[in-house]
Amino acid sequence: MKGDAIICFDGVTKRYGKVLAVDNVSLEVREGEFFALLGPSGCGKTTLLRMLAGFEVPSEGRILIDGQDVTAVPPNRRPVNMVFQNYAVFPHMSVADNVGYGLKVDGVGAAERAARVAEALALVKLDNFGDRRPDQLSGGQRQRVALARALVKRPRVLLLDEPLSALDAKLREAMRTELCQLQAKVGITFVMVTHDQDEALALADRCAVMQRGLLQQVASPSDLYEFPASRFVADFIGSVNLLEGRLVVDEPDHAEIAVAGIAEPLFLDHGVTGAAGTSLWVALRPEKIELHKYDPASPAPPHPGDAPPGRNVVAGTIRHVAYLGSESLYEVELGDGQRLKALRSNLTRWDQEDFALGEAVWLAWHACSPAVLLT
Amino acid sequence: MKEQPARSAPLLFTLLAVPPLAWLLLLFAAPLAVIWGYSFGENRTLIDIAITGSWANYARALKPLYLAILLKSLLFAGITTAICFIVGLPVALSIAFAGPRARLALLVAIMLPFWTNLLIRTYALMAILRTEGQINSLAGALWGTVAVPLGAGPFEPLPLINNNFAVLVGLVYVHLPFMVLPLYAALDRLDRSLIEASLDLGAGHLATLWRVVVPLALPGIVSGIIITFIPALGAYLAPDLLGGTNSQMIANIIERQFRSANDWPFGAALSFLLMYLTFIALAVQALAQRRSAAREAQG
């Protein structure tokens, strides 16, 4: 049933000698979802995927697929198929033979095989490519062959190892959309490994973020971004200003956090679980910081929406401007020398010069914008 | 890019190329040409050979007596190559898939025999295989403790030496590294993800070996076969030391012409007959390689 757990990692640990590649990971992937394993290189995400495919055996723990313990089942008897990072298309076989390989070794008859190969090739828009040899294909086409070759087996789960990393930028964007459509069409559970947070956010229904073999957070892309569980996740997903602070006021409906370099404590429109004096971190995304003109004649700061006057606002000087086309990233230096990043959409074609290098500005944010992190 | 040094310093390049070229001409091409000339000559006196341009030596070499020995040599070389392949493939596979340290140790073990004189190794094989050798004494001891108490007769030493069996043992022993090394090189180059893809798509290990590993390692397999077959065809020591009176191979006949029979022209013709066969084998390989290269270049 859609939504039920299809894959279950139960306390899975993988050691290579003394190196702990995967550290006691417990994780469920639901039927029909597009799941991403995300993390920097060496975080254990690929090892986790390879254990799911059966190429590696966990040192501890169990892996269940459809409730069946597959921990010791060899790769050729698992109901999963993989799209390899380098595609691993057999160079000595035609496209059709590549796609039909899994059916042939399963003993599927020639007539049925031909029909299913044609169907799979149509699915990845490679009709009429059956007779080509892999060396006559582009990288993108080879990837489609790898996709068709895995999907033709009608696996319970399709595994994708860095599926877009080898494609150029334009093709990558097109392939993202296509992968999503493909998944919706075939209805198979996809599990993808990627180090690219944009890719994970754009494609996945849910992501698992890993670091040094440990599972950091499992959540939907928007929850990962807006409600990160730790400084690592906040920093890894997107860009962030991390401020170390101390809890000074903690009421059920609001909290105040003192941060060095900002005169008034930060005002939050929700309570924080923790005793006064607890040190914690505040994550503030650059696009959630507004830039305002600093007027020496009337130094009253702009009202930051739902915070009391004078709160969630700080003066600074623009030290760096990165013009990114759709938006501009400003680095603003505060009085004590620390810098905050603020992102501003270039909504019109002529106001990009509005905030210039060296200009004094107010930075302001809403009381709901900062995310409080305890670790 | 590689030709750059040669182009920028042609004089130096020529100077460096002269000594090895002279060496090859003087000590390889010239003697070969002399022997080739002899193969069209005849003995005048005990030490004088006249090159008459006659094909008589080749005609004699193709007489049933010698043709039979040539065919037998081909058969022995073929059997040796086949056994080396069947034994060498699993060895090469296990080296290619071993860990880096085990791989180095295994490769050294494969190459170790090269560092010992072939004659000495063949004598060692004689010692092991002979009637009073290690295998027979071990078998005798086992027979004495197990079979004799059960009422069997006295131990008859196994006929392990001075026969075709001993020749084949010797040939396989000597030529196995020639098969293992090119096979290993080919398997080592193989993209591991292709093997994983095959397993992932439901193929077992044997199907993967047959459908993915062997086809992709084919160039290495072909060179292994040729590199084993050619020296096995011209093997001299194994049949000479381990074989019996009717285990002679073509190299032994050739040796006899040059020494005891003192018939250099006939020996030269036999030698070149062997050489022509070798050339044909190499040409076949080159042709096969060009065809696979052309197929790869199609894209």
Boltz contact constraints between the chains, C-beta under 6 A:
constraints:
  - contact:
      token1: [A, 53]
      token2: [B, 200]
      max_distance: 6.0
  - contact:
      token1: [A, 55]
      token2: [B, 196]
      max_distance: 6.0
  - contact:
      token1: [A, 75]
      token2: [B, 199]
      max_distance: 6.0
  - contact:
      token1: [A, 75]
      token2: [B, 200]
      max_distance: 6.0
  - contact:
      token1: [A, 76]
      token2: [B, 199]
      max_distance: 6.0
  - contact:
      token1: [A, 76]
      token2: [B, 202]
      max_distance: 6.0
  - contact:
      token1: [A, 76]
      token2: [B, 203]
      max_distance: 6.0
  - contact:
      token1: [A, 76]
      token2: [B, 204]
      max_distance: 6.0
  - contact:
      token1: [A, 81]
      token2: [B, 200]
      max_distance: 6.0
  - contact:
      token1: [A, 82]
      token2: [B, 200]
      max_distance: 6.0
  - contact:
      token1: [A, 84]
      token2: [B, 193]
      max_distance: 6.0
  - contact:
      token1: [A, 84]
      token2: [B, 197]
      max_distance: 6.0
  - contact:
      token1: [A, 86]
      token2: [B, 193]
      max_distance: 6.0
  - contact:
      token1: [A, 88]
      token2: [B, 193]
      max_distance: 6.0
  - contact:
      token1: [A, 88]
      token2: [B, 194]
      max_distance: 6.0
  - contact:
      token1: [A, 88]
      token2: [B, 197]
      max_distance: 6.0
  - contact:
      token1: [A, 92]
      token2: [B, 215]
      max_distance: 6.0
  - contact:
      token1: [A, 101]
      token2: [B, 201]
      max_distance: 6.0
  - contact:
      token1: [A, 102]
      token2: [B, 201]
      max_distance: 6.0
  - contact:
      token1: [A, 102]
      token2: [B, 202]
      max_distance: 6.0
  - contact:
      token1: [A, 105]
      token2: [B, 202]
      max_distance: 6.0
  - contact:
      token1: [A, 105]
      token2: [B, 203]
      max_distance: 6.0
  - contact:
      token1: [A, 105]
      token2: [B, 207]
      max_distance: 6.0
  - contact:
      token1: [A, 106]
      token2: [B, 202]
      max_distance: 6.0
  - contact:
      token1: [A, 135]
      token2: [B, 299]
      max_distance: 6.0
  - contact:
      token1: [A, 136]
      token2: [B, 299]
      max_distance: 6.0
